[in-house]
C-alpha cells in the first residue's frame, strides 16, 4: 500500500504536466511563447535590445577617452605625502 501511495505522489507532477500540455494544444489560451518570459531587472524594467545601455556606455567611454587625450595621468589625491 505504501509503495502505491509513494508512486502516485512521485507521478503526480508528471500527470499534471501532461494534462496542462494536452489542454494547451486544445485551446490557444495556455500556449507558451518566448514573449511571456522577457528578461527584466529590478528598478530598471525590461532589458531589451532597443532600450539597452549600449549608447550610454559608448558616450561614457568617449568621455573617458577624450579626458585621457588631454591629460594622460590618473588624478591624484590632494594630500601628497604624510601629514600629521
mmCIF file as gemmi writes it, N, C-alpha and C atoms, coordinates in Angstrom:
data_model
loop_
_atom_site.group_PDB
_atom_site.id
_atom_site.type_symbol
_atom_site.label_atom_id
_atom_site.label_alt_id
_atom_site.label_comp_id
_atom_site.label_asym_id
_atom_site.label_entity_id
_atom_site.label_seq_id
_atom_site.pdbx_PDB_ins_code
_atom_site.Cartn_x
_atom_site.Cartn_y
_atom_site.Cartn_z
_atom_site.occupancy
_atom_site.B_iso_or_equiv
_atom_site.pdbx_formal_charge
_atom_site.auth_seq_id
_atom_site.auth_asym_id
_atom_site.pdbx_PDB_model_num
ATOM 1 N N . UNK Axp A 1 ? 0.817 -1.186 0 1 0 ? 1 A 1
ATOM 2 C CA . UNK Axp A 1 ? 0 0 0 1 0 ? 1 A 1
ATOM 3 C C . UNK Axp A 1 ? 0.871 1.265 0 1 0 ? 1 A 1
ATOM 4 N N . UNK Axp A 2 ? 1.945 1.26 0.797 1 0 ? 2 A 1
ATOM 5 C CA . UNK Axp A 2 ? 2.811 2.435 0.852 1 0 ? 2 A 1
ATOM 6 C C . UNK Axp A 2 ? 3.545 2.635 -0.472 1 0 ? 2 A 1
ATOM 7 N N . UNK Axp A 3 ? 3.854 1.543 -1.16 1 0 ? 3 A 1
ATOM 8 C CA . UNK Axp A 3 ? 4.517 1.66 -2.46 1 0 ? 3 A 1
ATOM 9 C C . UNK Axp A 3 ? 3.572 2.332 -3.461 1 0 ? 3 A 1
ATOM 10 N N . UNK Axp A 4 ? 2.317 1.984 -3.439 1 0 ? 4 A 1
ATOM 11 C CA . UNK Axp A 4 ? 1.331 2.571 -4.336 1 0 ? 4 A 1
ATOM 12 C C . UNK Axp A 4 ? 1.155 4.075 -4.054 1 0 ? 4 A 1
ATOM 13 N N . UNK Axp A 5 ? 1.114 4.442 -2.793 1 0 ? 5 A 1
ATOM 14 C CA . UNK Axp A 5 ? 0.983 5.855 -2.426 1 0 ? 5 A 1
ATOM 15 C C . UNK Axp A 5 ? 2.24 6.629 -2.833 1 0 ? 5 A 1
ATOM 16 N N . UNK Axp A 6 ? 3.403 6.04 -2.601 1 0 ? 6 A 1
ATOM 17 C CA . UNK Axp A 6 ? 4.659 6.695 -2.964 1 0 ? 6 A 1
ATOM 18 C C . UNK Axp A 6 ? 4.747 6.912 -4.472 1 0 ? 6 A 1
ATOM 19 N N . UNK Axp A 7 ? 4.398 5.896 -5.24 1 0 ? 7 A 1
ATOM 20 C CA . UNK Axp A 7 ? 4.429 6.033 -6.699 1 0 ? 7 A 1
ATOM 21 C C . UNK Axp A 7 ? 3.424 7.069 -7.196 1 0 ? 7 A 1
ATOM 22 N N . UNK Axp A 8 ? 2.266 7.113 -6.593 1 0 ? 8 A 1
ATOM 23 C CA . UNK Axp A 8 ? 1.277 8.104 -7.023 1 0 ? 8 A 1
ATOM 24 C C . UNK Axp A 8 ? 1.734 9.526 -6.691 1 0 ? 8 A 1
ATOM 25 N N . UNK Axp A 9 ? 2.41 9.702 -5.567 1 0 ? 9 A 1
ATOM 26 C CA . UNK Axp A 9 ? 2.935 11.015 -5.21 1 0 ? 9 A 1
ATOM 27 C C . UNK Axp A 9 ? 4.056 11.421 -6.17 1 0 ? 9 A 1
ATOM 28 N N . UNK Axp A 10 ? 4.904 10.461 -6.519 1 0 ? 10 A 1
ATOM 29 C CA . UNK Axp A 10 ? 6.004 10.76 -7.427 1 0 ? 10 A 1
ATOM 30 C C . UNK Axp A 10 ? 5.535 11.012 -8.858 1 0 ? 10 A 1
ATOM 31 N N . UNK Axp A 11 ? 4.453 10.384 -9.271 1 0 ? 11 A 1
ATOM 32 C CA . UNK Axp A 11 ? 3.952 10.518 -10.635 1 0 ? 11 A 1
ATOM 33 C C . UNK Axp A 11 ? 2.988 11.697 -10.8 1 0 ? 11 A 1
ATOM 34 N N . UNK Axp A 12 ? 2.503 12.276 -9.718 1 0 ? 12 A 1
ATOM 35 C CA . UNK Axp A 12 ? 1.521 13.361 -9.789 1 0 ? 12 A 1
ATOM 36 C C . UNK Axp A 12 ? 2.029 14.58 -10.579 1 0 ? 12 A 1
ATOM 37 N N . UNK Axp A 13 ? 3.265 15.07 -10.373 1 0 ? 13 A 1
ATOM 38 C CA . UNK Axp A 13 ? 3.712 16.232 -11.163 1 0 ? 13 A 1
ATOM 39 C C . UNK Axp A 13 ? 3.754 15.941 -12.667 1 0 ? 13 A 1
ATOM 40 N N . UNK Axp A 14 ? 4.14 14.723 -13.026 1 0 ? 14 A 1
ATOM 41 C CA . UNK Axp A 14 ? 4.178 14.366 -14.449 1 0 ? 14 A 1
ATOM 42 C C . UNK Axp A 14 ? 2.772 14.307 -15.032 1 0 ? 14 A 1
ATOM 43 N N . UNK Axp A 15 ? 1.836 13.826 -14.25 1 0 ? 15 A 1
ATOM 44 C CA . UNK Axp A 15 ? 0.455 13.768 -14.718 1 0 ? 15 A 1
ATOM 45 C C . UNK Axp A 15 ? -0.113 15.18 -14.897 1 0 ? 15 A 1
ATOM 46 N N . UNK Axp A 16 ? 0.201 16.068 -13.987 1 0 ? 16 A 1
ATOM 47 C CA . UNK Axp A 16 ? -0.26 17.46 -14.109 1 0 ? 16 A 1
ATOM 48 C C . UNK Axp A 16 ? 0.367 18.12 -15.337 1 0 ? 16 A 1
ATOM 49 N N . UNK Axp A 17 ? 1.655 17.881 -15.568 1 0 ? 17 A 1
ATOM 50 C CA . UNK Axp A 17 ? 2.324 18.454 -16.734 1 0 ? 17 A 1
ATOM 51 C C . UNK Axp A 17 ? 1.726 17.915 -18.028 1 0 ? 17 A 1
ATOM 52 N N . UNK Axp A 18 ? 1.415 16.636 -18.065 1 0 ? 18 A 1
ATOM 53 C CA . UNK Axp A 18 ? 0.801 16.062 -19.259 1 0 ? 18 A 1
ATOM 54 C C . UNK Axp A 18 ? -0.598 16.638 -19.481 1 0 ? 18 A 1
ATOM 55 N N . UNK Axp A 19 ? -1.353 16.822 -18.413 1 0 ? 19 A 1
ATOM 56 C CA . UNK Axp A 19 ? -2.696 17.382 -18.543 1 0 ? 19 A 1
ATOM 57 C C . UNK Axp A 19 ? -2.641 18.833 -19.039 1 0 ? 19 A 1
ATOM 58 N N . UNK Axp A 20 ? -1.71 19.623 -18.522 1 0 ? 20 A 1
ATOM 59 C CA . UNK Axp A 20 ? -1.566 21.004 -18.978 1 0 ? 20 A 1
ATOM 60 C C . UNK Axp A 20 ? -1.118 21.061 -20.437 1 0 ? 20 A 1
ATOM 61 N N . UNK Axp A 21 ? -0.227 20.177 -20.822 1 0 ? 21 A 1
ATOM 62 C CA . UNK Axp A 21 ? 0.206 20.125 -22.216 1 0 ? 21 A 1
ATOM 63 C C . UNK Axp A 21 ? -0.938 19.759 -23.151 1 0 ? 21 A 1
ATOM 64 N N . UNK Axp A 22 ? -1.743 18.816 -22.741 1 0 ? 22 A 1
ATOM 65 C CA . UNK Axp A 22 ? -2.895 18.413 -23.551 1 0 ? 22 A 1
ATOM 66 C C . UNK Axp A 22 ? -3.893 19.56 -23.691 1 0 ? 22 A 1
ATOM 67 N N . UNK Axp A 23 ? -4.15 20.278 -22.568 1 0 ? 23 A 1
ATOM 68 C CA . UNK Axp A 23 ? -5.082 21.401 -22.607 1 0 ? 23 A 1
ATOM 69 C C . UNK Axp A 23 ? -4.523 22.565 -23.44 1 0 ? 23 A 1
ATOM 70 N N . UNK Axp A 24 ? -3.21 22.739 -23.434 1 0 ? 24 A 1
ATOM 71 C CA . UNK Axp A 24 ? -2.607 23.811 -24.219 1 0 ? 24 A 1
ATOM 72 C C . UNK Axp A 24 ? -2.766 23.558 -25.71 1 0 ? 24 A 1
ATOM 73 N N . UNK Axp A 25 ? -2.718 22.317 -26.11 1 0 ? 25 A 1
ATOM 74 C CA . UNK Axp A 25 ? -2.892 22.004 -27.528 1 0 ? 25 A 1
ATOM 75 C C . UNK Axp A 25 ? -4.347 22.124 -27.967 1 0 ? 25 A 1
ATOM 76 N N . UNK Axp A 26 ? -5.254 21.975 -27.032 1 0 ? 26 A 1
ATOM 77 C CA . UNK Axp A 26 ? -6.673 22.076 -27.387 1 0 ? 26 A 1
ATOM 78 C C . UNK Axp A 26 ? -7.142 23.519 -27.495 1 0 ? 26 A 1
ATOM 79 N N . UNK Axp A 27 ? -6.628 24.397 -26.643 1 0 ? 27 A 1
ATOM 80 C CA . UNK Axp A 27 ? -7.057 25.802 -26.679 1 0 ? 27 A 1
ATOM 81 C C . UNK Axp A 27 ? -5.825 26.697 -26.813 1 0 ? 27 A 1
ATOM 82 N N . UNK Axp A 28 ? -6.022 27.86 -27.343 1 0 ? 28 A 1
ATOM 83 C CA . UNK Axp A 28 ? -4.901 28.784 -27.537 1 0 ? 28 A 1
ATOM 84 C C . UNK Axp A 28 ? -4.61 29.614 -26.281 1 0 ? 28 A 1
ATOM 85 N N . UNK Axp A 29 ? -5.376 29.457 -25.224 1 0 ? 29 A 1
ATOM 86 C CA . UNK Axp A 29 ? -5.199 30.271 -24.025 1 0 ? 29 A 1
ATOM 87 C C . UNK Axp A 29 ? -3.965 29.885 -23.223 1 0 ? 29 A 1
ATOM 88 N N . UNK Axp A 30 ? -3.61 28.632 -23.217 1 0 ? 30 A 1
ATOM 89 C CA . UNK Axp A 30 ? -2.485 28.18 -22.402 1 0 ? 30 A 1
ATOM 90 C C . UNK Axp A 30 ? -1.189 28.023 -23.195 1 0 ? 30 A 1
ATOM 91 N N . UNK Axp A 31 ? -1.136 28.558 -24.366 1 0 ? 31 A 1
ATOM 92 C CA . UNK Axp A 31 ? 0.086 28.435 -25.179 1 0 ? 31 A 1
ATOM 93 C C . UNK Axp A 31 ? 1.208 29.261 -24.552 1 0 ? 31 A 1
ATOM 94 N N . UNK Axp A 32 ? 2.384 28.712 -24.59 1 0 ? 32 A 1
ATOM 95 C CA . UNK Axp A 32 ? 3.56 29.377 -24.023 1 0 ? 32 A 1
ATOM 96 C C . UNK Axp A 32 ? 4.426 29.856 -25.176 1 0 ? 32 A 1
ATOM 97 N N . UNK Axp A 33 ? 4.807 31.119 -25.143 1 0 ? 33 A 1
ATOM 98 C CA . UNK Axp A 33 ? 5.731 31.643 -26.138 1 0 ? 33 A 1
ATOM 99 C C . UNK Axp A 33 ? 6.822 32.434 -25.437 1 0 ? 33 A 1
ATOM 100 N N . UNK Axp A 34 ? 7.869 32.761 -26.17 1 0 ? 34 A 1
ATOM 101 C CA . UNK Axp A 34 ? 9.027 33.414 -25.551 1 0 ? 34 A 1
ATOM 102 C C . UNK Axp A 34 ? 8.734 34.851 -25.122 1 0 ? 34 A 1
ATOM 103 N N . UNK Axp A 35 ? 7.699 35.472 -25.656 1 0 ? 35 A 1
ATOM 104 C CA . UNK Axp A 35 ? 7.371 36.849 -25.288 1 0 ? 35 A 1
ATOM 105 C C . UNK Axp A 35 ? 6.885 36.953 -23.841 1 0 ? 35 A 1
ATOM 106 N N . UNK Axp A 36 ? 6.424 35.849 -23.28 1 0 ? 36 A 1
ATOM 107 C CA . UNK Axp A 36 ? 5.957 35.861 -21.893 1 0 ? 36 A 1
ATOM 108 C C . UNK Axp A 36 ? 7.105 35.902 -20.898 1 0 ? 36 A 1
ATOM 109 N N . UNK Axp A 37 ? 8.304 35.556 -21.337 1 0 ? 37 A 1
ATOM 110 C CA . UNK Axp A 37 ? 9.432 35.427 -20.418 1 0 ? 37 A 1
ATOM 111 C C . UNK Axp A 37 ? 10.546 36.403 -20.775 1 0 ? 37 A 1
ATOM 112 N N . UNK Axp A 38 ? 10.222 37.681 -20.859 1 0 ? 38 A 1
ATOM 113 C CA . UNK Axp A 38 ? 11.247 38.68 -21.14 1 0 ? 38 A 1
ATOM 114 C C . UNK Axp A 38 ? 12.095 38.907 -19.901 1 0 ? 38 A 1
ATOM 115 N N . UNK Axp A 39 ? 13.363 39.156 -20.123 1 0 ? 39 A 1
ATOM 116 C CA . UNK Axp A 39 ? 14.295 39.364 -19.023 1 0 ? 39 A 1
ATOM 117 C C . UNK Axp A 39 ? 14.124 40.789 -18.513 1 0 ? 39 A 1
ATOM 118 N N . UNK Axp A 40 ? 14.009 40.926 -17.2 1 0 ? 40 A 1
ATOM 119 C CA . UNK Axp A 40 ? 13.873 42.254 -16.608 1 0 ? 40 A 1
ATOM 120 C C . UNK Axp A 40 ? 14.724 42.332 -15.351 1 0 ? 40 A 1
ATOM 121 N N . UNK Axp A 41 ? 14.955 43.549 -14.915 1 0 ? 41 A 1
ATOM 122 C CA . UNK Axp A 41 ? 15.767 43.774 -13.727 1 0 ? 41 A 1
ATOM 123 C C . UNK Axp A 41 ? 15.006 44.693 -12.78 1 0 ? 41 A 1
ATOM 124 N N . UNK Axp A 42 ? 15.24 44.549 -11.478 1 0 ? 42 A 1
ATOM 125 C CA . UNK Axp A 42 ? 14.57 45.437 -10.535 1 0 ? 42 A 1
ATOM 126 C C . UNK Axp A 42 ? 15.026 46.881 -10.723 1 0 ? 42 A 1
ATOM 127 N N . UNK Axp A 43 ? 14.117 47.798 -10.575 1 0 ? 43 A 1
ATOM 128 C CA . UNK Axp A 43 ? 14.364 49.236 -10.688 1 0 ? 43 A 1
ATOM 129 C C . UNK Axp A 43 ? 14.833 49.632 -12.094 1 0 ? 43 A 1
ATOM 130 N N . UNK Axp A 44 ? 14.732 48.753 -13.064 1 0 ? 44 A 1
ATOM 131 C CA . UNK Axp A 44 ? 15.186 49.056 -14.416 1 0 ? 44 A 1
ATOM 132 C C . UNK Axp A 44 ? 14.105 48.767 -15.441 1 0 ? 44 A 1
ATOM 133 N N . UNK Axp A 45 ? 13.345 47.709 -15.23 1 0 ? 45 A 1
ATOM 134 C CA . UNK Axp A 45 ? 12.329 47.33 -16.196 1 0 ? 45 A 1
ATOM 135 C C . UNK Axp A 45 ? 12.831 46.257 -17.132 1 0 ? 45 A 1
ATOM 136 N N . UNK Axp A 46 ? 12.232 46.188 -18.3 1 0 ? 46 A 1
ATOM 137 C CA . UNK Axp A 46 ? 12.596 45.156 -19.248 1 0 ? 46 A 1
ATOM 138 C C . UNK Axp A 46 ? 13.938 45.455 -19.901 1 0 ? 46 A 1
ATOM 139 N N . UNK Axp A 47 ? 14.726 44.402 -20.05 1 0 ? 47 A 1
ATOM 140 C CA . UNK Axp A 47 ? 16.02 44.514 -20.706 1 0 ? 47 A 1
ATOM 141 C C . UNK Axp A 47 ? 15.863 44.011 -22.129 1 0 ? 47 A 1
ATOM 142 N N . UNK Axp A 48 ? 15.972 44.897 -23.071 1 0 ? 48 A 1
ATOM 143 C CA . UNK Axp A 48 ? 15.833 44.502 -24.466 1 0 ? 48 A 1
ATOM 144 C C . UNK Axp A 48 ? 16.86 45.242 -25.298 1 0 ? 48 A 1
ATOM 145 N N . UNK Axp A 49 ? 16.96 44.859 -26.549 1 0 ? 49 A 1
ATOM 146 C CA . UNK Axp A 49 ? 17.978 45.443 -27.422 1 0 ? 49 A 1
ATOM 147 C C . UNK Axp A 49 ? 17.713 46.926 -27.681 1 0 ? 49 A 1
ATOM 148 N N . UNK Axp A 50 ? 16.456 47.314 -27.847 1 0 ? 50 A 1
ATOM 149 C CA . UNK Axp A 50 ? 16.19 48.705 -28.178 1 0 ? 50 A 1
ATOM 150 C C . UNK Axp A 50 ? 16.365 49.64 -26.99 1 0 ? 50 A 1
ATOM 151 N N . UNK Axp A 51 ? 16.239 49.148 -25.773 1 0 ? 51 A 1
ATOM 152 C CA . UNK Axp A 51 ? 16.379 50.004 -24.602 1 0 ? 51 A 1
ATOM 153 C C . UNK Axp A 51 ? 17.643 49.702 -23.819 1 0 ? 51 A 1
ATOM 154 N N . UNK Axp A 52 ? 18.661 49.23 -24.497 1 0 ? 52 A 1
ATOM 155 C CA . UNK Axp A 52 ? 19.859 48.811 -23.775 1 0 ? 52 A 1
ATOM 156 C C . UNK Axp A 52 ? 20.708 50.007 -23.361 1 0 ? 52 A 1
ATOM 157 N N . UNK Axp A 53 ? 21.696 49.748 -22.577 1 0 ? 53 A 1
ATOM 158 C CA . UNK Axp A 53 ? 22.593 50.789 -22.09 1 0 ? 53 A 1
ATOM 159 C C . UNK Axp A 53 ? 23.783 51.005 -23.01 1 0 ? 53 A 1
ATOM 160 N N . UNK Axp A 54 ? 23.797 50.384 -24.174 1 0 ? 54 A 1
ATOM 161 C CA . UNK Axp A 54 ? 24.941 50.491 -25.077 1 0 ? 54 A 1
ATOM 162 C C . UNK Axp A 54 ? 25.227 51.936 -25.5 1 0 ? 54 A 1
ATOM 163 N N . UNK Axp A 55 ? 24.228 52.753 -25.889 1 0 ? 55 A 1
ATOM 164 C CA . UNK Axp A 55 ? 24.553 54.144 -26.253 1 0 ? 55 A 1
ATOM 165 C C . UNK Axp A 55 ? 25.119 54.949 -25.076 1 0 ? 55 A 1
ATOM 166 N N . UNK Axp A 56 ? 24.58 54.745 -23.89 1 0 ? 56 A 1
ATOM 167 C CA . UNK Axp A 56 ? 25.095 55.464 -22.721 1 0 ? 56 A 1
ATOM 168 C C . UNK Axp A 56 ? 26.528 55.038 -22.418 1 0 ? 56 A 1
ATOM 169 N N . UNK Axp A 57 ? 26.803 53.734 -22.482 1 0 ? 57 A 1
ATOM 170 C CA . UNK Axp A 57 ? 28.156 53.258 -22.218 1 0 ? 57 A 1
ATOM 171 C C . UNK Axp A 57 ? 29.139 53.778 -23.27 1 0 ? 57 A 1
ATOM 172 N N . UNK Axp A 58 ? 28.698 53.875 -24.521 1 0 ? 58 A 1
ATOM 173 C CA . UNK Axp A 58 ? 29.564 54.398 -25.573 1 0 ? 58 A 1
ATOM 174 C C . UNK Axp A 58 ? 29.906 55.869 -25.313 1 0 ? 58 A 1
ATOM 175 N N . UNK Axp A 59 ? 28.915 56.663 -24.879 1 0 ? 59 A 1
ATOM 176 C CA . UNK Axp A 59 ? 29.187 58.07 -24.561 1 0 ? 59 A 1
ATOM 177 C C . UNK Axp A 59 ? 30.163 58.196 -23.391 1 0 ? 59 A 1
ATOM 178 N N . UNK Axp A 60 ? 30.02 57.334 -22.379 1 0 ? 60 A 1
ATOM 179 C CA . UNK Axp A 60 ? 30.932 57.393 -21.24 1 0 ? 60 A 1
ATOM 180 C C . UNK Axp A 60 ? 32.344 57.012 -21.648 1 0 ? 60 A 1
ATOM 181 N N . UNK Axp A 61 ? 32.48 55.991 -22.501 1 0 ? 61 A 1
ATOM 182 C CA . UNK Axp A 61 ? 33.808 55.617 -22.971 1 0 ? 61 A 1
ATOM 183 C C . UNK Axp A 61 ? 34.434 56.723 -23.808 1 0 ? 61 A 1
ATOM 184 N N . UNK Axp A 62 ? 33.633 57.412 -24.613 1 0 ? 62 A 1
ATOM 185 C CA . UNK Axp A 62 ? 34.149 58.542 -25.383 1 0 ? 62 A 1
ATOM 186 C C . UNK Axp A 62 ? 34.612 59.659 -24.463 1 0 ? 62 A 1
ATOM 187 N N . UNK Axp A 63 ? 33.878 59.915 -23.386 1 0 ? 63 A 1
ATOM 188 C CA . UNK Axp A 63 ? 34.273 60.951 -22.428 1 0 ? 63 A 1
ATOM 189 C C . UNK Axp A 63 ? 35.585 60.582 -21.742 1 0 ? 63 A 1
ATOM 190 N N . UNK Axp A 64 ? 35.74 59.33 -21.376 1 0 ? 64 A 1
ATOM 191 C CA . UNK Axp A 64 ? 36.994 58.89 -20.739 1 0 ? 64 A 1
ATOM 192 C C . UNK Axp A 64 ? 38.147 59.005 -21.726 1 0 ? 64 A 1
ATOM 193 N N . UNK Axp A 65 ? 37.913 58.61 -22.964 1 0 ? 65 A 1
ATOM 194 C CA . UNK Axp A 65 ? 38.961 58.662 -23.984 1 0 ? 65 A 1
ATOM 195 C C . UNK Axp A 65 ? 39.414 60.102 -24.231 1 0 ? 65 A 1
ATOM 196 N N . UNK Axp A 66 ? 38.471 61.033 -24.343 1 0 ? 66 A 1
ATOM 197 C CA . UNK Axp A 66 ? 38.864 62.424 -24.595 1 0 ? 66 A 1
ATOM 198 C C . UNK Axp A 66 ? 39.563 63.032 -23.38 1 0 ? 66 A 1
ATOM 199 N N . UNK Axp A 67 ? 39.202 62.6 -22.177 1 0 ? 67 A 1
ATOM 200 C CA . UNK Axp A 67 ? 39.888 63.112 -20.99 1 0 ? 67 A 1
ATOM 201 C C . UNK Axp A 67 ? 41.336 62.667 -20.991 1 0 ? 67 A 1
ATOM 202 N N . UNK Axp A 68 ? 41.621 61.426 -21.376 1 0 ? 68 A 1
ATOM 203 C CA . UNK Axp A 68 ? 42.997 60.939 -21.375 1 0 ? 68 A 1
ATOM 204 C C . UNK Axp A 68 ? 43.781 61.437 -22.58 1 0 ? 68 A 1
ATOM 205 N N . UNK Axp A 69 ? 43.09 61.924 -23.608 1 0 ? 69 A 1
ATOM 206 C CA . UNK Axp A 69 ? 43.826 62.557 -24.704 1 0 ? 69 A 1
ATOM 207 C C . UNK Axp A 69 ? 44.387 63.892 -24.252 1 0 ? 69 A 1
ATOM 208 N N . UNK Axp A 70 ? 43.669 64.581 -23.37 1 0 ? 70 A 1
ATOM 209 C CA . UNK Axp A 70 ? 44.141 65.871 -22.853 1 0 ? 70 A 1
ATOM 210 C C . UNK Axp A 70 ? 45.169 65.7 -21.74 1 0 ? 70 A 1
ATOM 211 N N . UNK Axp A 71 ? 44.887 64.803 -20.811 1 0 ? 71 A 1
ATOM 212 C CA . UNK Axp A 71 ? 45.757 64.607 -19.651 1 0 ? 71 A 1
ATOM 213 C C . UNK Axp A 71 ? 45.913 63.103 -19.459 1 0 ? 71 A 1
ATOM 214 N N . UNK Axp A 72 ? 47.102 62.581 -19.652 1 0 ? 72 A 1
ATOM 215 C CA . UNK Axp A 72 ? 47.295 61.136 -19.717 1 0 ? 72 A 1
ATOM 216 C C . UNK Axp A 72 ? 47.615 60.493 -18.368 1 0 ? 72 A 1
ATOM 217 N N . UNK Axp A 73 ? 47.298 61.104 -17.27 1 0 ? 73 A 1
ATOM 218 C CA . UNK Axp A 73 ? 47.567 60.514 -15.96 1 0 ? 73 A 1
ATOM 219 C C . UNK Axp A 73 ? 46.283 60.457 -15.152 1 0 ? 73 A 1
ATOM 220 N N . UNK Axp A 74 ? 46.203 59.46 -14.287 1 0 ? 74 A 1
ATOM 221 C CA . UNK Axp A 74 ? 45.053 59.38 -13.392 1 0 ? 74 A 1
ATOM 222 C C . UNK Axp A 74 ? 45.129 60.505 -12.383 1 0 ? 74 A 1
ATOM 223 N N . UNK Axp A 75 ? 44.015 61.041 -11.958 1 0 ? 75 A 1
ATOM 224 C CA . UNK Axp A 75 ? 44.052 62.112 -10.951 1 0 ? 75 A 1
ATOM 225 C C . UNK Axp A 75 ? 44.59 61.582 -9.619 1 0 ? 75 A 1
ATOM 226 N N . UNK Axp A 76 ? 45.329 62.449 -8.958 1 0 ? 76 A 1
ATOM 227 C CA . UNK Axp A 76 ? 45.885 62.066 -7.657 1 0 ? 76 A 1
ATOM 228 C C . UNK Axp A 76 ? 45.104 62.769 -6.563 1 0 ? 76 A 1
ATOM 229 N N . UNK Axp A 77 ? 45.233 62.248 -5.373 1 0 ? 77 A 1
ATOM 230 C CA . UNK Axp A 77 ? 44.537 62.891 -4.262 1 0 ? 77 A 1
ATOM 231 C C . UNK Axp A 77 ? 45.226 64.198 -3.922 1 0 ? 77 A 1
ATOM 232 N N . UNK Axp A 78 ? 44.517 65.075 -3.248 1 0 ? 78 A 1
ATOM 233 C CA . UNK Axp A 78 ? 45.061 66.391 -2.917 1 0 ? 78 A 1
ATOM 234 C C . UNK Axp A 78 ? 46.137 66.339 -1.855 1 0 ? 78 A 1
ATOM 235 N N . UNK Axp A 79 ? 46.091 65.343 -1 1 0 ? 79 A 1
ATOM 236 C CA . UNK Axp A 79 ? 47.062 65.235 0.079 1 0 ? 79 A 1
ATOM 237 C C . UNK Axp A 79 ? 48.227 64.368 -0.371 1 0 ? 79 A 1
ATOM 238 N N . UNK Axp A 80 ? 49.359 65.008 -0.681 1 0 ? 80 A 1
ATOM 239 C CA . UNK Axp A 80 ? 50.545 64.253 -1.088 1 0 ? 80 A 1
ATOM 240 C C . UNK Axp A 80 ? 51.489 64.166 0.105 1 0 ? 80 A 1
ATOM 241 N N . UNK Axp A 81 ? 52.01 63.014 0.347 1 0 ? 81 A 1
ATOM 242 C CA . UNK Axp A 81 ? 52.909 62.832 1.461 1 0 ? 81 A 1
ATOM 243 C C . UNK Axp A 81 ? 52.172 62.505 2.747 1 0 ? 81 A 1
ATOM 244 N N . UNK Axp A 82 ? 52.949 62.401 3.796 1 0 ? 82 A 1
ATOM 245 C CA . UNK Axp A 82 ? 52.371 62.034 5.082 1 0 ? 82 A 1
ATOM 246 C C . UNK Axp A 82 ? 52.111 63.289 5.907 1 0 ? 82 A 1
ATOM 247 N N . UNK Axp A 83 ? 50.902 63.415 6.426 1 0 ? 83 A 1
ATOM 248 C CA . UNK Axp A 83 ? 50.545 64.574 7.236 1 0 ? 83 A 1
ATOM 249 C C . UNK Axp A 83 ? 50.131 64.117 8.635 1 0 ? 83 A 1
ATOM 250 N N . UNK Axp A 84 ? 50.498 64.9 9.588 1 0 ? 84 A 1
ATOM 251 C CA . UNK Axp A 84 ? 50.108 64.56 10.965 1 0 ? 84 A 1
ATOM 252 C C . UNK Axp A 84 ? 49.463 65.721 11.629 1 0 ? 84 A 1
